[in-house]
Amino acid sequence: MKVGLIGLGKMGVVMAHRILAGGHELIVFNRTPAKAGILKEEGAQVADCVQSLCAETDIVITMLSDDRALAEVIDDAGGLLASLPVGGIHVAMGTHSAGYVHKAAELHAAAGRILVSAPMLGRPEAVAAGKASLIVGGPAEPVERVRPVLESIVARIIDAGPDPATAATMKIANNFVLGCAIEALGEAFSLVRKWGGAPDVFEQVITSGMFASPAYAAYAGLIAGGRFEQPGFTAALGLKDANLALAAGGLRGVPLPSGNVWRDRLLSAIARGHSHHDWSTMALEQARASGLVQDGDRV
């Protein structure tokens, strides 16, 4: 199967490697052409615009950072709505707002194209290891058509039903739980440290008991070691997701009080210049609020 891929950030590049390894043909486009160089060496074609990419395939995947970037790729002259063949499938794998995904699905349908929402569950290293999952939402027949490609990228596909916005909402809700869990971990580590406990010992407590899971293990390790400067997922992207969760709640009258704490901690981290640190830098903000560190100090 020949697949188009738009967006070669950290996640997009890893996805591209897995699509190629799965035996599919791949054509890529990125606004920064240099990022496509290594993929070309591995056998991918490189398109010079969205229009030329769409001319080569009727299945296009996007992995873009936010709604604005996705809207530009969809709506701009020469974008997906104008360039995909009638009946062509667009698989949006980034984390986008439920409201925009709903609108985008309607735009695709009106233009005779199909939107499938398939947001990723997992950091880039999990995708690279073939251990990630994704949530897929869209009409059944198009979902089945793209399934072989999705199966080359992830270990598990979770079917959210025919509405793409449902998959988008579930991804936002998942990140809401994870963001609040990281906030709780930061608070717990600060509590332990204020009572003289060693962070590495508490890391063992967390990862050996009821919270023994890949997520808690990953983030407890980052917090215990103060390793915030090598991001798998940045504070800026975390703030985007916090705002998406709060907006989704607002649209349906669902209060999310924990989400306000999560968002405000990220805002504080970003205000101190940590927007490109891992979003677990929330724990550093908690340590600062607890009097454990001063500005410029490490956990």
C-alpha positions in Angstrom: 0.0 0.0 0.0 1.3 3.5 -0.8 0.9 5.9 2.0 1.4 9.7 2.2 2.7 11.2 5.5 2.6 14.9 6.3 4.5 16.1 9.4 8.0 14.9 10.3 8.4 15.9 13.9 9.7 13.4 16.5 6.6 11.3 16.2 6.2 11.6 12.5 9.7 10.4 11.8 9.3 7.3 14.0 6.0 6.5 12.3 7.7 6.8 8.9 10.3 4.3 9.9 7.7 1.8 11.0 5.6 2.3 7.9 8.6 1.5 5.7 9.6 -1.4 7.9 6.0 -2.7 7.4 6.6 -3.1 3.7 4.5 -0.1 2.6 5.5 2.5 0.0 5.8 5.9 1.5 5.8 9.5 0.3 6.4 12.3 2.8 6.1 16.0 3.0 7.3 18.4 5.6 7.6 22.2 5.6 11.3 21.8 6.6 12.6 19.6 3.7 15.8 18.7 5.5 13.9 16.4 7.9 13.0 14.2 5.0 16.6 13.4 4.0 17.2 10.3 6.1 13.8 8.9 5.0 14.7 9.3 1.4 17.8 7.3 2.0 15.6 4.5 3.5 13.4 4.4 0.4 10.7 7.0 0.9 9.8 9.5 -1.8 9.8 13.1 -0.9 7.0 15.4 -2.2 7.6 19.1 -2.6 4.0 20.1 -1.7 0.7 18.6 -0.3 -0.8 18.5 -3.8 2.0 16.4 -5.3 1.8 14.0 -2.3 -1.9 13.5 -2.8 -1.4 12.8 -6.5 0.6 9.7 -5.5 -1.9 8.1 -3.0 -5.4 8.1 -1.8 -4.4 7.5 1.9 -2.7 10.4 3.6 -1.7 10.5 7.3 -1.1 13.7 9.1 1.0 14.0 12.4 0.7 17.7 13.2 1.2 19.6 16.4 -2.1 21.4 16.7 -5.5 22.4 15.2 -4.0 25.4 13.4 -1.4 23.3 11.6 -4.0 20.7 10.7 -6.5 23.3 9.4 -3.8 24.8 7.1 -3.0 21.4 5.6 -6.7 20.7 5.1 -8.1 24.0 3.9 -5.3 25.9 2.2 -5.2 26.1 -1.6 -3.7 22.9 -2.7 -4.5 21.3 0.6 -6.0 17.9 1.4 -9.6 18.9 0.6 -8.7 20.1 -2.8 -6.0 17.6 -3.6 -7.1 14.2 -2.3 -9.0 12.2 -4.9 -12.7 11.8 -4.3 -13.1 9.0 -1.8 -9.6 9.5 -0.5 -8.9 8.9 3.2 -7.2 11.3 5.5 -6.0 9.8 8.8 -5.3 12.5 11.4 -3.0 11.0 14.0 -2.1 14.1 16.0 -3.9 15.2 19.2 -6.6 17.7 18.1 -9.6 19.3 19.7 -12.9 17.4 19.5 -14.6 20.5 18.2 -12.2 20.9 15.3 -12.2 17.2 14.4 -16.0 17.3 14.2 -15.8 20.3 11.9 -13.0 18.7 9.8 -15.1 15.5 9.4 -18.0 17.6 8.0 -15.6 19.4 5.6 -14.2 16.2 4.3 -17.7 14.7 3.8 -18.9 17.7 2.0 -15.9 17.5 -0.4 -16.4 13.7 -0.9 -13.4 12.8 1.2 -13.2 10.8 4.4 -11.6 11.7 7.7 -10.5 9.0 10.1 -9.2 10.2 13.5 -6.4 7.9 14.9 -4.6 9.7 17.7 -1.5 8.0 19.1 -1.1 6.6 22.6 2.5 6.5 23.5 5.8 8.5 23.4 8.0 8.3 20.4 10.2 5.7 22.0 7.2 3.4 22.5 6.2 3.8 18.9 9.8 3.0 17.8 9.7 -0.2 19.9 6.4 -1.3 18.5 4.7 -1.0 21.8 2.3 1.9 21.3 -1.5 1.9 20.7 -3.9 4.2 19.0 -7.6 5.1 19.1 -9.4 5.0 15.8 -12.7 6.7 15.0 -14.3 6.8 11.6 -16.6 5.0 9.2 -16.1 1.2 9.3 -15.1 0.6 5.7 -12.4 3.3 5.4 -11.0 2.2 8.8 -10.6 -1.3 7.5 -8.8 0.0 4.4 -6.2 1.8 6.5 -5.9 -0.9 9.2 -2.9 -2.6 7.6 -1.0 0.7 7.7 -2.0 1.4 11.2 -1.0 -2.1 12.3 2.5 -1.5 10.9 2.9 1.5 13.3 1.4 0.3 16.6 0.8 -2.9 18.6 -2.8 -2.3 19.4 -5.8 -0.5 17.7 -8.7 0.6 19.9 -11.9 1.1 18.0 -13.9 4.2 19.2 -16.7 3.9 16.8 -17.8 5.7 13.6 -17.4 9.3 14.8 -13.9 10.8 14.5 -14.6 13.3 17.3 -15.1 10.4 19.7 -11.5 9.2 19.2 -10.2 12.7 19.5 -12.1 13.1 22.8 -10.7 9.8 24.2 -7.2 10.9 23.4 -7.7 14.2 25.2 -9.2 12.4 28.1 -6.3 10.0 28.2 -3.8 12.9 28.3 -5.9 14.6 31.0 -5.5 11.5 33.2 -1.8 11.3 32.5 -1.2 15.0 33.0 -3.0 14.9 36.4 -1.0 11.8 37.3 2.3 13.6 36.6 1.1 16.5 38.8 0.2 14.1 41.6 3.6 12.4 41.3 5.3 15.8 41.6 3.3 16.5 44.7 4.1 13.1 46.2 7.8 13.4 45.5 7.9 16.8 47.1 6.1 15.4 50.2 8.5 12.6 50.5 11.6 14.8 50.1 10.3 17.3 52.7 10.2 14.4 55.2 13.8 13.4 54.3 12.9 10.5 52.0 15.2 9.7 49.0 13.6 10.2 45.6 15.1 7.0 44.2 13.6 5.0 47.0 10.2 6.5 46.5 10.5 5.7 42.8 10.9 2.0 43.8 7.8 2.4 46.0 5.7 3.8 43.1 6.9 1.3 40.5 6.6 -1.8 42.7 3.1 -1.5 44.1 -0.3 -0.6 42.8 1.1 1.9 40.3 3.4 -0.5 38.5 2.8 0.6 35.0 4.9 2.0 32.0 3.5 5.5 32.5 4.2 5.7 36.3 7.6 4.0 35.8 8.6 6.5 33.1 7.6 9.6 34.8 8.6 8.6 38.3 12.1 7.9 36.9 12.2 11.3 35.2 11.1 13.1 38.4 13.4 11.1 40.7 16.4 11.9 38.5 15.4 15.5 37.6 15.7 14.6 33.9 13.5 17.2 32.4 15.7 18.6 29.6 15.4 15.7 27.2 11.7 15.9 26.3 9.6 13.0 25.0 6.6 15.4 25.2 7.2 19.1 25.9 5.5 21.3 28.5 4.2 23.5 25.6 2.4 20.5 24.1 1.2 19.5 27.5 -0.4 22.9 27.9 -2.0 22.6 24.5 -3.6 19.3 25.7 -4.7 20.8 29.0 -6.5 23.6 27.1 -8.0 21.0 24.8 -9.4 19.0 27.7 -10.8 22.1 29.4 -12.4 23.3 26.1 -14.0 19.9 25.5 -15.4 20.0 29.0 -16.8 23.4 28.4 -18.5 22.4 25.2 -20.4 19.6 27.0 -20.8 21.1 30.5 -18.3 18.8 32.2 -16.3 20.5 35.0 -12.7 19.4 35.2 -11.3 20.9 38.4 -8.1 18.8 38.3 -7.4 20.1 34.8 -7.1 23.6 36.1 -4.3 22.6 38.5 -2.6 20.7 35.7 -2.8 23.7 33.3 -1.7 26.2 35.8 1.4 24.1 36.8 2.4 24.0 33.1 1.8 27.7 32.7 4.1 28.3 35.6 6.8 26.1 34.1 6.5 27.8 30.7 6.7 31.2 32.3 10.0 30.2 33.7 11.4 29.3 30.3 10.7 25.5 30.4 8.4 25.3 27.4 10.7 22.9 25.6 11.4 20.7 28.7 9.6 17.5 29.2 6.1 18.2 30.6 7.1 16.3 33.8 8.9 19.6 34.6 5.6 20.2 36.5 7.4 18.3 39.3 10.1 21.0 39.4 7.4 23.7 39.8 5.9 21.7 42.7 9.4 21.3 44.3 9.9 25.1 44.0 6.4 25.8 45.5 7.4 23.4 48.4 10.6 25.3 49.2 12.8 22.5 48.0 14.5 24.3 45.2 15.2 27.9 44.2 15.1 29.4 40.7 17.9 27.8 38.6 18.2 24.8 40.9 17.5 21.2 39.9 15.3 18.7 41.7 
